Amino acid sequence: MITKFKYTDTELKKLLASMVVLVDTREQINQHITDYFNINNISYIAMKLDTGDYGAIIPQNFELGIYRDTYFPLTVERKNSIDELASSIKEERFEHELIRSQKSHFTLLVEGSYSDLVNGNYRSQYNPKALLARIKTFEARYRFSTTFLNDRQLSGDWIYHHLYYHVRAALKG
C-alpha cells in the first residue's frame, strides 16, 4: 500500500496536486459542485462508484513510484436536502449502502440545516424526532458521521477539502 512510503514535503505536494475527485455517474443535481471544481481547477472524473457519491484517487505517477492509480477507502454520500434524506433513509437500499461502506471512511453530507431537521422544517411527513433517531442510530451502528451544510454552494468546497485532507493523512501515514 502507498502508506508504506515516506514522502518528502515536495513529493507530498505533488501527489496531492494530482488528486482526482471521483464523482458517481448516478449523482444527480450536482452542477453547483462540478462548477466549483471547474472554477477552482480541481480534477474530477465521473465513474460508477460502488458506494457513495464522491471519492478520491491519486493517479499513477512513475516519478514518485506510483505505478497504478491509487484509490482511497474514503466516501462522501451527498443528499441534496433533508427531504431526500428522509426519503432515502426509509429504503432498505440506504442501509445496504451503509453496510458496504464499512470498509471505508464514510461521511454523509446533507445540504440543509440541522435546525431545519430538528424543527421539522421540511416537506416530508417523517417525524423530526424519529428521523433524527434513525440518523443517529445508523451513525452509531455503522460508524460514520453526518455533516449539515446550510449553504449548498459550499458543498463543492467541503467535498474537495474533506477528501484532500483525508488523502493527505493517508499519505503521511
OpenMM code with the backbone's topology and positions (N, CA, C; nanometers):
from openmm import Vec3, app, unit

residues = "MET ILE THR LYS PHE LYS TYR THR ASP THR GLU LEU LYS LYS LEU LEU ALA SER MET VAL VAL LEU VAL ASP THR ARG GLU GLN ILE ASN GLN HIS ILE THR ASP TYR PHE ASN ILE ASN ASN ILE SER TYR ILE ALA MET LYS LEU ASP THR GLY ASP TYR GLY ALA ILE ILE PRO GLN ASN PHE GLU LEU GLY ILE TYR ARG ASP THR TYR PHE PRO LEU THR VAL GLU ARG LYS ASN SER ILE ASP GLU LEU ALA SER SER ILE LYS GLU GLU ARG PHE GLU HIS GLU LEU ILE ARG SER GLN LYS SER HIS PHE THR LEU LEU VAL GLU GLY SER TYR SER ASP LEU VAL ASN GLY ASN TYR ARG SER GLN TYR ASN PRO LYS ALA LEU LEU ALA ARG ILE LYS THR PHE GLU ALA ARG TYR ARG PHE SER THR THR PHE LEU ASN ASP ARG GLN LEU SER GLY ASP TRP ILE TYR HIS HIS LEU TYR TYR HIS VAL ARG ALA ALA LEU LYS GLY".split()
positions = [
    Vec3(0.0848, -0.1194, 0.0000),
    Vec3(0.0000, 0.0000, 0.0000),
    Vec3(0.0876, 0.1232, 0.0000),
    Vec3(0.0368, 0.2280, -0.0511),
    Vec3(0.1096, 0.3532, -0.0680),
    Vec3(0.1577, 0.4116, 0.0649),
    Vec3(0.0879, 0.3872, 0.1747),
    Vec3(0.1242, 0.4465, 0.3021),
    Vec3(0.2534, 0.3906, 0.3597),
    Vec3(0.3140, 0.2908, 0.2963),
    Vec3(0.4402, 0.2360, 0.3453),
    Vec3(0.5580, 0.3256, 0.3099),
    Vec3(0.5353, 0.4233, 0.2230),
    Vec3(0.6418, 0.5121, 0.1803),
    Vec3(0.6408, 0.6395, 0.2629),
    Vec3(0.7580, 0.6956, 0.2808),
    Vec3(0.7714, 0.8250, 0.3480),
    Vec3(0.8013, 0.9271, 0.2398),
    Vec3(0.7092, 1.0191, 0.2182),
    Vec3(0.7251, 1.1201, 0.1145),
    Vec3(0.7825, 1.2478, 0.1733),
    Vec3(0.8662, 1.3146, 0.0938),
    Vec3(0.9143, 1.4466, 0.1331),
    Vec3(0.7977, 1.5441, 0.1190),
    Vec3(0.8116, 1.6624, 0.1759),
    Vec3(0.7058, 1.7632, 0.1629),
    Vec3(0.6809, 1.7979, 0.0164),
    Vec3(0.7865, 1.8054, -0.0627),
    Vec3(0.7732, 1.8358, -0.2057),
    Vec3(0.6968, 1.7253, -0.2774),
    Vec3(0.7317, 1.6002, -0.2480),
    Vec3(0.6618, 1.4872, -0.3102),
    Vec3(0.5155, 1.4839, -0.2682),
    Vec3(0.4903, 1.5100, -0.1413),
    Vec3(0.3538, 1.5116, -0.0905),
    Vec3(0.2706, 1.6187, -0.1613),
    Vec3(0.3275, 1.7354, -0.1795),
    Vec3(0.2567, 1.8433, -0.2508),
    Vec3(0.2258, 1.8029, -0.3940),
    Vec3(0.3210, 1.7382, -0.4605),
    Vec3(0.2982, 1.6921, -0.5985),
    Vec3(0.1861, 1.5884, -0.6035),
    Vec3(0.1906, 1.4949, -0.5111),
    Vec3(0.0877, 1.3913, -0.5082),
    Vec3(-0.0501, 1.4510, -0.4833),
    Vec3(-0.0595, 1.5393, -0.3862),
    Vec3(-0.1891, 1.5993, -0.3540),
    Vec3(-0.2391, 1.6888, -0.4670),
    Vec3(-0.1478, 1.7529, -0.5369),
    Vec3(-0.1882, 1.8360, -0.6513),
    Vec3(-0.2446, 1.7504, -0.7640),
    Vec3(-0.2078, 1.6233, -0.7658),
    Vec3(-0.2559, 1.5343, -0.8720),
    Vec3(-0.3849, 1.4611, -0.8338),
    Vec3(-0.4324, 1.4802, -0.7115),
    Vec3(-0.5524, 1.4098, -0.6662),
    Vec3(-0.6690, 1.4365, -0.7609),
    Vec3(-0.7455, 1.3314, -0.7859),
    Vec3(-0.8637, 1.3410, -0.8716),
    Vec3(-0.9850, 1.3015, -0.7876),
    Vec3(-1.0879, 1.3860, -0.7927),
    Vec3(-1.2130, 1.3558, -0.7234),
    Vec3(-1.2950, 1.2647, -0.8140),
    Vec3(-1.3477, 1.1588, -0.7568),
    Vec3(-1.4348, 1.0678, -0.8295),
    Vec3(-1.5787, 1.1087, -0.8011),
    Vec3(-1.6575, 1.1183, -0.9074),
    Vec3(-1.7983, 1.1558, -0.8949),
    Vec3(-1.8813, 1.0412, -0.9509),
    Vec3(-1.9704, 0.9877, -0.8696),
    Vec3(-2.0544, 0.8773, -0.9146),
    Vec3(-2.1411, 0.9222, -1.0315),
    Vec3(-2.1483, 0.8385, -1.1335),
    Vec3(-2.2264, 0.8732, -1.2531),
    Vec3(-2.3753, 0.8835, -1.2226),
    Vec3(-2.4210, 0.8245, -1.1137),
    Vec3(-2.5628, 0.8306, -1.0774),
    Vec3(-2.5957, 0.9508, -0.9900),
    Vec3(-2.4942, 1.0294, -0.9549),
    Vec3(-2.5146, 1.1502, -0.8732),
    Vec3(-2.5953, 1.2508, -0.9544),
    Vec3(-2.6999, 1.3056, -0.8921),
    Vec3(-2.7889, 1.3982, -0.9618),
    Vec3(-2.7851, 1.5361, -0.8969),
    Vec3(-2.8258, 1.6335, -0.9732),
    Vec3(-2.8366, 1.7716, -0.9248),
    Vec3(-2.7067, 1.8152, -0.8554),
    Vec3(-2.5961, 1.8026, -0.9268),
    Vec3(-2.4685, 1.8386, -0.8657),
    Vec3(-2.3913, 1.9423, -0.9480),
    Vec3(-2.4615, 2.0151, -1.0329),
    Vec3(-2.3965, 2.1175, -1.1161),
    Vec3(-2.3195, 2.2181, -1.0303),
    Vec3(-2.3748, 2.2563, -0.9149),
    Vec3(-2.3068, 2.3520, -0.8272),
    Vec3(-2.1742, 2.2954, -0.7771),
    Vec3(-2.1646, 2.1649, -0.7647),
    Vec3(-2.0402, 2.1024, -0.7177),
    Vec3(-1.9387, 2.0948, -0.8310),
    Vec3(-1.9819, 2.0468, -0.9476),
    Vec3(-1.8879, 2.0390, -1.0602),
    Vec3(-1.8476, 2.1788, -1.1072),
    Vec3(-1.9364, 2.2773, -1.0942),
    Vec3(-1.8981, 2.4160, -1.1264),
    Vec3(-1.7851, 2.4616, -1.0341),
    Vec3(-1.7964, 2.4293, -0.9052),
    Vec3(-1.6896, 2.4644, -0.8107),
    Vec3(-1.5585, 2.3984, -0.8518),
    Vec3(-1.5646, 2.2704, -0.8865),
    Vec3(-1.4435, 2.2003, -0.9290),
    Vec3(-1.3842, 2.2675, -1.0526),
    Vec3(-1.4672, 2.3002, -1.1496),
    Vec3(-1.4185, 2.3635, -1.2732),
    Vec3(-1.3569, 2.5006, -1.2460),
    Vec3(-1.4240, 2.5832, -1.1696),
    Vec3(-1.3746, 2.7185, -1.1383),
    Vec3(-1.2413, 2.7124, -1.0651),
    Vec3(-1.2237, 2.6120, -0.9811),
    Vec3(-1.1027, 2.6012, -0.8988),
    Vec3(-1.0004, 2.5023, -0.9545),
    Vec3(-1.0178, 2.4620, -1.0801),
    Vec3(-0.9240, 2.3710, -1.1480),
    Vec3(-0.8983, 2.2433, -1.0684),
    Vec3(-1.0053, 2.1872, -1.0152),
    Vec3(-0.9965, 2.0615, -0.9411),
    Vec3(-1.0313, 1.9493, -1.0383),
    Vec3(-0.9404, 1.8559, -1.0532),
    Vec3(-0.9627, 1.7444, -1.1452),
    Vec3(-1.0682, 1.6501, -1.0890),
    Vec3(-1.1590, 1.6082, -1.1761),
    Vec3(-1.2582, 1.5089, -1.1360),
    Vec3(-1.2959, 1.4256, -1.2570),
    Vec3(-1.3398, 1.3049, -1.2277),
    Vec3(-1.3902, 1.2176, -1.3338),
    Vec3(-1.5189, 1.1522, -1.2844),
    Vec3(-1.6079, 1.1295, -1.3784),
    Vec3(-1.7328, 1.0605, -1.3462),
    Vec3(-1.7127, 0.9121, -1.3732),
    Vec3(-1.7507, 0.8315, -1.2776),
    Vec3(-1.7452, 0.6866, -1.2914),
    Vec3(-1.8438, 0.6248, -1.1932),
    Vec3(-1.8811, 0.5021, -1.2180),
    Vec3(-1.9722, 0.4329, -1.1268),
    Vec3(-1.8953, 0.3978, -1.0000),
    Vec3(-1.9474, 0.4432, -0.8872),
    Vec3(-1.8886, 0.4103, -0.7581),
    Vec3(-1.9791, 0.3093, -0.6897),
    Vec3(-1.9195, 0.2111, -0.6250),
    Vec3(-1.9978, 0.1087, -0.5569),
    Vec3(-2.0680, 0.1639, -0.4332),
    Vec3(-2.0077, 0.2645, -0.3750),
    Vec3(-2.0620, 0.3228, -0.2539),
    Vec3(-2.0410, 0.4735, -0.2562),
    Vec3(-2.1396, 0.5497, -0.2168),
    Vec3(-2.1272, 0.6942, -0.2072),
    Vec3(-2.1303, 0.7653, -0.3404),
    Vec3(-2.1190, 0.8975, -0.3305),
    Vec3(-2.1249, 0.9844, -0.4480),
    Vec3(-1.9894, 1.0427, -0.4866),
    Vec3(-1.8972, 1.0483, -0.3905),
    Vec3(-1.7662, 1.1089, -0.4159),
    Vec3(-1.6568, 1.0266, -0.3488),
    Vec3(-1.5431, 1.0208, -0.4142),
    Vec3(-1.4256, 0.9525, -0.3624),
    Vec3(-1.3019, 1.0217, -0.4159),
    Vec3(-1.1848, 0.9584, -0.3990),
    Vec3(-1.0602, 1.0211, -0.4435),
    Vec3(-0.9586, 0.9161, -0.4860),
    Vec3(-0.8788, 0.9545, -0.5856),
    Vec3(-0.7647, 0.8724, -0.6266),
    Vec3(-0.6444, 0.9627, -0.6467),
    Vec3(-0.5279, 0.9002, -0.6361),
    Vec3(-0.4034, 0.9618, -0.6824),
    Vec3(-0.3661, 0.8805, -0.8062),
    Vec3(-0.3605, 0.9456, -0.9226),
    Vec3(-0.3276, 0.8707, -1.0439),
    Vec3(-0.1819, 0.8234, -1.0437),
    Vec3(-0.1560, 0.7242, -1.1257),
    Vec3(-0.0198, 0.6720, -1.1327),
    Vec3(0.0788, 0.7854, -1.1553),
    Vec3(0.1958, 0.7710, -1.0940),
    Vec3(0.2998, 0.8726, -1.1041),
    Vec3(0.4332, 0.7981, -1.0944),
    Vec3(0.4881, 0.7642, -1.2101),
    Vec3(0.6119, 0.6865, -1.2132),
    Vec3(0.7259, 0.7575, -1.1410),
    Vec3(0.7296, 0.8902, -1.1521),
    Vec3(0.8352, 0.9688, -1.0885),
    Vec3(0.8381, 0.9459, -0.9370),
    Vec3(0.7197, 0.9273, -0.8773),
    Vec3(0.7122, 0.9076, -0.7324),
    Vec3(0.6883, 0.7621, -0.6941),
    Vec3(0.7043, 0.6718, -0.7914),
    Vec3(0.6947, 0.5291, -0.7626),
    Vec3(0.5531, 0.4758, -0.7512),
    Vec3(0.4565, 0.5476, -0.8064),
    Vec3(0.3175, 0.5007, -0.8034),
    Vec3(0.2862, 0.4471, -0.9421),
    Vec3(0.2779, 0.3168, -0.9533),
    Vec3(0.2690, 0.2519, -1.0836),
    Vec3(0.1274, 0.2245, -1.1300),
    Vec3(0.0310, 0.2535, -1.0447),
    Vec3(-0.1093, 0.2404, -1.0859),
    Vec3(-0.1914, 0.3402, -1.0048),
    Vec3(-0.3089, 0.3712, -1.0535),
    Vec3(-0.3973, 0.4613, -0.9803),
    Vec3(-0.4211, 0.4056, -0.8402),
    Vec3(-0.4167, 0.4927, -0.7414),
    Vec3(-0.4362, 0.4524, -0.6035),
    Vec3(-0.5684, 0.5086, -0.5531),
    Vec3(-0.6609, 0.4180, -0.5245),
    Vec3(-0.7927, 0.4549, -0.4739),
    Vec3(-0.7887, 0.4553, -0.3221),
    Vec3(-0.8519, 0.5530, -0.2609),
    Vec3(-0.8532, 0.5641, -0.1153),
    Vec3(-0.9884, 0.5195, -0.0609),
    Vec3(-0.9886, 0.4462, 0.0491),
    Vec3(-1.1143, 0.3992, 0.1082),
    Vec3(-1.1853, 0.5138, 0.1812),
    Vec3(-1.2439, 0.6011, 0.1021),
    Vec3(-1.2982, 0.7264, 0.1507),
    Vec3(-1.4207, 0.7597, 0.0673),
    Vec3(-1.5336, 0.7828, 0.1309),
    Vec3(-1.6585, 0.8023, 0.0590),
    Vec3(-1.7404, 0.9152, 0.1197),
    Vec3(-1.7950, 0.9988, 0.0316),
    Vec3(-1.8912, 1.1001, 0.0730),
    Vec3(-2.0224, 1.0693, 0.0019),
    Vec3(-2.1268, 1.0514, 0.0794),
    Vec3(-2.2624, 1.0347, 0.0258),
    Vec3(-2.3337, 1.1678, 0.0479),
    Vec3(-2.3831, 1.2284, -0.0604),
    Vec3(-2.4484, 1.3591, -0.0508),
    Vec3(-2.5984, 1.3452, -0.0702),
    Vec3(-2.6722, 1.4132, 0.0153),
    Vec3(-2.8166, 1.4261, -0.0008),
    Vec3(-2.8454, 1.5740, -0.0242),
    Vec3(-2.9219, 1.6044, -0.1301),
    Vec3(-2.9406, 1.7450, -0.1677),
    Vec3(-3.0426, 1.8192, -0.0824),
    Vec3(-3.1047, 1.7508, 0.0133),
    Vec3(-3.2000, 1.8165, 0.1033),
    Vec3(-3.2349, 1.7194, 0.2167),
    Vec3(-3.2978, 1.7743, 0.3172),
    Vec3(-3.3459, 1.6887, 0.4261),
    Vec3(-3.4569, 1.5987, 0.3730),
    Vec3(-3.5362, 1.6490, 0.2775),
    Vec3(-3.6411, 1.5655, 0.2191),
    Vec3(-3.5832, 1.4444, 0.1468),
    Vec3(-3.4727, 1.4642, 0.0729),
    Vec3(-3.4096, 1.3493, 0.0068),
    Vec3(-3.3570, 1.2512, 0.1108),
    Vec3(-3.2985, 1.3038, 0.2176),
    Vec3(-3.2505, 1.2179, 0.3258),
    Vec3(-3.3671, 1.1401, 0.3871),
    Vec3(-3.4763, 1.2085, 0.4177),
    Vec3(-3.5925, 1.1437, 0.4794),
    Vec3(-3.6486, 1.0352, 0.3883),
    Vec3(-3.6485, 1.0612, 0.2590),
    Vec3(-3.6997, 0.9636, 0.1633),
    Vec3(-3.6085, 0.8415, 0.1535),
    Vec3(-3.4791, 0.8650, 0.1422),
    Vec3(-3.3866, 0.7530, 0.1205),
    Vec3(-3.3582, 0.6731, 0.2466),
    Vec3(-3.3649, 0.7363, 0.3621),
    Vec3(-3.3292, 0.6658, 0.4858),
    Vec3(-3.4313, 0.5578, 0.5200),
    Vec3(-3.5513, 0.5689, 0.4631),
    Vec3(-3.6553, 0.4673, 0.4851),
    Vec3(-3.6308, 0.3425, 0.4009),
    Vec3(-3.5540, 0.3591, 0.2934),
    Vec3(-3.5335, 0.2494, 0.1986),
    Vec3(-3.4272, 0.1520, 0.2483),
    Vec3(-3.4516, 0.0270, 0.2238),
    Vec3(-3.3566, -0.0786, 0.2599),
    Vec3(-3.2234, -0.0577, 0.1869),
    Vec3(-3.2319, -0.0040, 0.0658),
    Vec3(-3.1128, 0.0203, -0.0160),
    Vec3(-3.0121, 0.1110, 0.0560),
    Vec3(-3.0624, 0.2102, 0.1303),
    Vec3(-2.9754, 0.3027, 0.2022),
    Vec3(-2.8945, 0.2281, 0.3082),
    Vec3(-2.9610, 0.1415, 0.3833),
    Vec3(-2.8882, 0.0660, 0.4863),
    Vec3(-2.7882, -0.0304, 0.4234),
    Vec3(-2.8223, -0.0876, 0.3087),
    Vec3(-2.7269, -0.1753, 0.2394),
    Vec3(-2.6023, -0.0965, 0.1988),
    Vec3(-2.6217, 0.0284, 0.1574),
    Vec3(-2.5058, 0.1111, 0.1233),
    Vec3(-2.4205, 0.1364, 0.2468),
    Vec3(-2.4830, 0.1585, 0.3609),
    Vec3(-2.4081, 0.1783, 0.4850),
    Vec3(-2.3296, 0.0530, 0.5222),
    Vec3(-2.3888, -0.0615, 0.5009),
    Vec3(-2.3193, -0.1876, 0.5292),
    Vec3(-2.1965, -0.1999, 0.4392),
    Vec3(-2.2130, -0.1722, 0.3092),
    Vec3(-2.0989, -0.1782, 0.2155),
    Vec3(-1.9918, -0.0752, 0.2504),
    Vec3(-2.0334, 0.0382, 0.3020),
    Vec3(-1.9409, 0.1480, 0.3281),
    Vec3(-1.8508, 0.1247, 0.4484),
    Vec3(-1.8753, 0.0212, 0.5249),
    Vec3(-1.7960, -0.0012, 0.6451),
    Vec3(-1.6497, -0.0312, 0.6147),
    Vec3(-1.6191, -0.0601, 0.4898),
    Vec3(-1.4796, -0.0840, 0.4511),
    Vec3(-1.4070, 0.0470, 0.4229),
    Vec3(-1.4788, 0.1581, 0.4327),
    Vec3(-1.4176, 0.2868, 0.4027),
    Vec3(-1.4542, 0.3888, 0.5090),
    Vec3(-1.3875, 0.5022, 0.5026),
    Vec3(-1.4249, 0.6151, 0.5874),
    Vec3(-1.5431, 0.6818, 0.5174),
    Vec3(-1.6613, 0.6700, 0.5742),
    Vec3(-1.7857, 0.7149, 0.5121),
    Vec3(-1.8370, 0.8384, 0.5835),
    Vec3(-1.8782, 0.9392, 0.5072),
    Vec3(-1.9387, 1.0592, 0.5632),
    Vec3(-2.0645, 1.0906, 0.4841),
    Vec3(-2.1703, 1.1250, 0.5555),
    Vec3(-2.2958, 1.1661, 0.4941),
    Vec3(-2.3018, 1.3177, 0.4975),
    Vec3(-2.3171, 1.3789, 0.3809),
    Vec3(-2.3275, 1.5244, 0.3691),
    Vec3(-2.4710, 1.5577, 0.3300),
    Vec3(-2.5362, 1.6406, 0.4113),
    Vec3(-2.6743, 1.6805, 0.3844),
    Vec3(-2.6764, 1.8305, 0.3575),
    Vec3(-2.7271, 1.8668, 0.2404),
    Vec3(-2.7417, 2.0085, 0.2072),
    Vec3(-2.8724, 2.0578, 0.2706),
    Vec3(-2.8586, 2.1113, 0.3869),
    Vec3(-2.9723, 2.1584, 0.4649),
    Vec3(-2.9250, 2.1837, 0.6062),
    Vec3(-3.0088, 2.2486, 0.6841),
    Vec3(-2.9648, 2.2847, 0.8183),
    Vec3(-3.0120, 2.1835, 0.9221),
    Vec3(-2.9268, 2.1608, 1.0181),
    Vec3(-2.9603, 2.0724, 1.1307),
    Vec3(-3.0818, 2.1286, 1.2039),
    Vec3(-3.0870, 2.2596, 1.2144),
    Vec3(-3.2002, 2.3256, 1.2785),
    Vec3(-3.3314, 2.2918, 1.2076),
    Vec3(-3.3292, 2.2932, 1.0736),
    Vec3(-3.4500, 2.2575, 0.9973),
    Vec3(-3.4892, 2.1123, 1.0222),
    Vec3(-3.3908, 2.0256, 1.0351),
    Vec3(-3.4196, 1.8848, 1.0645),
    Vec3(-3.4890, 1.8728, 1.2007),
    Vec3(-3.4289, 1.9296, 1.3024),
    Vec3(-3.4801, 1.9181, 1.4389),
    Vec3(-3.6183, 1.9820, 1.4523),
    Vec3(-3.6396, 2.0924, 1.3809),
    Vec3(-3.7668, 2.1643, 1.3919),
    Vec3(-3.8713, 2.1199, 1.2897),
    Vec3(-3.8368, 2.0203, 1.2085),
    Vec3(-3.9341, 1.9687, 1.1119),
    Vec3(-3.9624, 2.0620, 0.9965),
    Vec3(-3.8684, 2.1514, 0.9645),
    Vec3(-3.8865, 2.2456, 0.8538),
    Vec3(-3.8464, 2.1809, 0.7221),
    Vec3(-3.9264, 2.0851, 0.6793),
    Vec3(-3.9078, 2.0160, 0.5521),
    Vec3(-4.0434, 1.9604, 0.5116),
    Vec3(-4.0552, 1.9209, 0.3848),
    Vec3(-4.1854, 1.8767, 0.3313),
    Vec3(-4.2245, 1.7358, 0.3756),
    Vec3(-4.1301, 1.6495, 0.3953),
    Vec3(-4.1593, 1.5106, 0.4297),
    Vec3(-4.2452, 1.5030, 0.5563),
    Vec3(-4.3263, 1.4000, 0.5626),
    Vec3(-4.4097, 1.3776, 0.6807),
    Vec3(-4.3347, 1.3010, 0.7901),
    Vec3(-4.2075, 1.2711, 0.7655),
    Vec3(-4.1250, 1.1978, 0.8622),
    Vec3(-4.1147, 1.2816, 0.9895),
    Vec3(-4.1528, 1.2255, 1.1018),
    Vec3(-4.1458, 1.2944, 1.2299),
    Vec3(-4.0005, 1.3343, 1.2589),
    Vec3(-3.9758, 1.4614, 1.2958),
    Vec3(-3.8382, 1.5071, 1.3193),
    Vec3(-3.7607, 1.4248, 1.4221),
    Vec3(-3.8259, 1.3897, 1.5325),
    Vec3(-3.7556, 1.3099, 1.6356),
    Vec3(-3.7239, 1.1705, 1.5836),
    Vec3(-3.8156, 1.1126, 1.5086),
    Vec3(-3.7931, 0.9784, 1.4533),
    Vec3(-3.6827, 0.9818, 1.3474),
    Vec3(-3.6816, 1.0857, 1.2644),
    Vec3(-3.5778, 1.0981, 1.1617),
    Vec3(-3.4409, 1.1161, 1.2266),
    Vec3(-3.4333, 1.2028, 1.3247),
    Vec3(-3.3066, 1.2226, 1.3949),
    Vec3(-3.2619, 1.0938, 1.4628),
    Vec3(-3.3546, 1.0232, 1.5250),
    Vec3(-3.3205, 0.8967, 1.5911),
    Vec3(-3.2677, 0.7957, 1.4899),
    Vec3(-3.3288, 0.7904, 1.3738),
    Vec3(-3.2843, 0.6960, 1.2697),
    Vec3(-3.1428, 0.7303, 1.2230),
    Vec3(-3.1175, 0.8577, 1.1988),
    Vec3(-2.9834, 0.9014, 1.1555),
    Vec3(-2.8794, 0.8658, 1.2618),
    Vec3(-2.9072, 0.9014, 1.3850),
    Vec3(-2.8107, 0.8787, 1.4933),
    Vec3(-2.7906, 0.7293, 1.5202),
    Vec3(-2.8962, 0.6513, 1.5062),
    Vec3(-2.8826, 0.5062, 1.5228),
    Vec3(-2.7927, 0.4489, 1.4141),
    Vec3(-2.8143, 0.4923, 1.2894),
    Vec3(-2.7294, 0.4458, 1.1794),
    Vec3(-2.5849, 0.4906, 1.1995),
    Vec3(-2.5644, 0.6143, 1.2451),
    Vec3(-2.4276, 0.6619, 1.2704),
    Vec3(-2.3570, 0.5724, 1.3722),
    Vec3(-2.4263, 0.5390, 1.4792),
    Vec3(-2.3667, 0.4546, 1.5830),
    Vec3(-2.3433, 0.3131, 1.5328),
    Vec3(-2.4401, 0.2583, 1.4619),
    Vec3(-2.4315, 0.1202, 1.4144),
    Vec3(-2.3231, 0.1040, 1.3074),
    Vec3(-2.3135, 0.2007, 1.2148),
    Vec3(-2.2230, 0.1856, 1.1001),
    Vec3(-2.1003, 0.2773, 1.1062),
    Vec3(-2.0849, 0.3459, 1.2167),
    Vec3(-1.9649, 0.4267, 1.2444),
    Vec3(-1.9314, 0.5265, 1.1344),
    Vec3(-2.0231, 0.6173, 1.1112),
    Vec3(-1.9996, 0.7271, 1.0176),
    Vec3(-2.0506, 0.8550, 1.0820),
    Vec3(-2.0242, 0.9669, 1.0184),
    Vec3(-2.0736, 1.0942, 1.0697),
    Vec3(-2.1555, 1.1649, 0.9621),
    Vec3(-2.2415, 1.2539, 1.0076),
    Vec3(-2.3249, 1.3329, 0.9185),
    Vec3(-2.2887, 1.4792, 0.9354),
    Vec3(-2.2734, 1.5486, 0.8234),
    Vec3(-2.2472, 1.6919, 0.8237),
    Vec3(-2.3615, 1.7617, 0.7530),
    Vec3(-2.4113, 1.8696, 0.8134),
    Vec3(-2.5170, 1.9509, 0.7531),
    Vec3(-2.4557, 2.0818, 0.7045),
    Vec3(-2.4863, 2.1187, 0.5810),
    Vec3(-2.4389, 2.2458, 0.5243),
    Vec3(-2.5602, 2.3320, 0.4916),
    Vec3(-2.5695, 2.4474, 0.5554),
    Vec3(-2.6807, 2.5388, 0.5279),
    Vec3(-2.6737, 2.5958, 0.3875),
    Vec3(-2.5539, 2.6193, 0.3381),
    Vec3(-2.5342, 2.6823, 0.2071),
    Vec3(-2.4834, 2.5788, 0.1086),
    Vec3(-2.5701, 2.5316, 0.0207),
    Vec3(-2.5331, 2.4257, -0.0737),
    Vec3(-2.4222, 2.4699, -0.1691),
    Vec3(-2.4007, 2.5994, -0.1840),
    Vec3(-2.2930, 2.6470, -0.2700),
    Vec3(-2.1552, 2.6145, -0.2119),
    Vec3(-2.1513, 2.5761, -0.0864),
    Vec3(-2.0249, 2.5375, -0.0225),
    Vec3(-1.9970, 2.3881, -0.0346),
    Vec3(-2.0884, 2.3128, -0.0924),
    Vec3(-2.0727, 2.1671, -0.0989),
    Vec3(-1.9473, 2.1248, -0.1745),
    Vec3(-1.9207, 2.1856, -0.2887),
    Vec3(-1.8014, 2.1509, -0.3660),
    Vec3(-1.6750, 2.1744, -0.2852),
    Vec3(-1.6692, 2.2893, -0.2188),
    Vec3(-1.5540, 2.3221, -0.1346),
    Vec3(-1.5404, 2.2201, -0.0216),
    Vec3(-1.6518, 2.1880, 0.0440),
    Vec3(-1.6484, 2.0941, 0.1554),
    Vec3(-1.6035, 1.9560, 0.1077),
    Vec3(-1.6604, 1.9079, -0.0006),
    Vec3(-1.6257, 1.7746, -0.0524),
    Vec3(-1.4770, 1.7691, -0.0874),
    Vec3(-1.4295, 1.8688, -0.1625),
    Vec3(-1.2892, 1.8692, -0.2029),
    Vec3(-1.1966, 1.8670, -0.0810),
    Vec3(-1.2181, 1.9573, 0.0138),
    Vec3(-1.1272, 1.9649, 0.1284),
    Vec3(-1.1394, 1.8434, 0.2199),
    Vec3(-1.2583, 1.7895, 0.2317),
    Vec3(-1.2754, 1.6669, 0.3106),
    Vec3(-1.1915, 1.5541, 0.2503),
    Vec3(-1.2019, 1.5343, 0.1200),
    Vec3(-1.1243, 1.4305, 0.0529),
    Vec3(-0.9747, 1.4609, 0.0589),
    Vec3(-0.9376, 1.5847, 0.0291),
    Vec3(-0.7973, 1.6262, 0.0253),
    Vec3(-0.7260, 1.5942, 0.1575),
    Vec3(-0.7848, 1.6352, 0.2693),
    Vec3(-0.7155, 1.6169, 0.3972),
    Vec3(-0.7169, 1.4718, 0.4451),
    Vec3(-0.8158, 1.3961, 0.4050),
    Vec3(-0.8120, 1.2529, 0.4366),
    Vec3(-0.7047, 1.1816, 0.3530),
    Vec3(-0.6935, 1.2175, 0.2262),
    Vec3(-0.5875, 1.1586, 0.1413),
    Vec3(-0.4517, 1.2002, 0.1949),
    Vec3(-0.4381, 1.3260, 0.2312),
    Vec3(-0.3112, 1.3765, 0.2865),
    Vec3(-0.2710, 1.2971, 0.4112),
    Vec3(-0.3655, 1.2760, 0.5005),
    Vec3(-0.3359, 1.1993, 0.6226),
    Vec3(-0.2942, 1.0557, 0.5885),
    Vec3(-0.3604, 0.9963, 0.4904),
    Vec3(-0.3247, 0.8598, 0.4499),
    Vec3(-0.1837, 0.8547, 0.3905),
    Vec3(-0.1474, 0.9535, 0.3123),
    Vec3(-0.0153, 0.9565, 0.2509),
    Vec3(0.0948, 0.9827, 0.3540),
    Vec3(0.0615, 1.0595, 0.4552),
    Vec3(0.1605, 1.0897, 0.5590),
    Vec3(0.1806, 0.9690, 0.6509),
    Vec3(0.0831, 0.8787, 0.6500),
    Vec3(0.0948, 0.7572, 0.7320),
    Vec3(0.0714, 0.7879, 0.8726),
] * unit.nanometer
topology = app.Topology()
chain = topology.addChain("A")
for resn in residues:
    res = topology.addResidue(resn, chain)
    for name in ("N", "CA", "C"):
        topology.addAtom(name, app.Element.getBySymbol(name[0]), res)
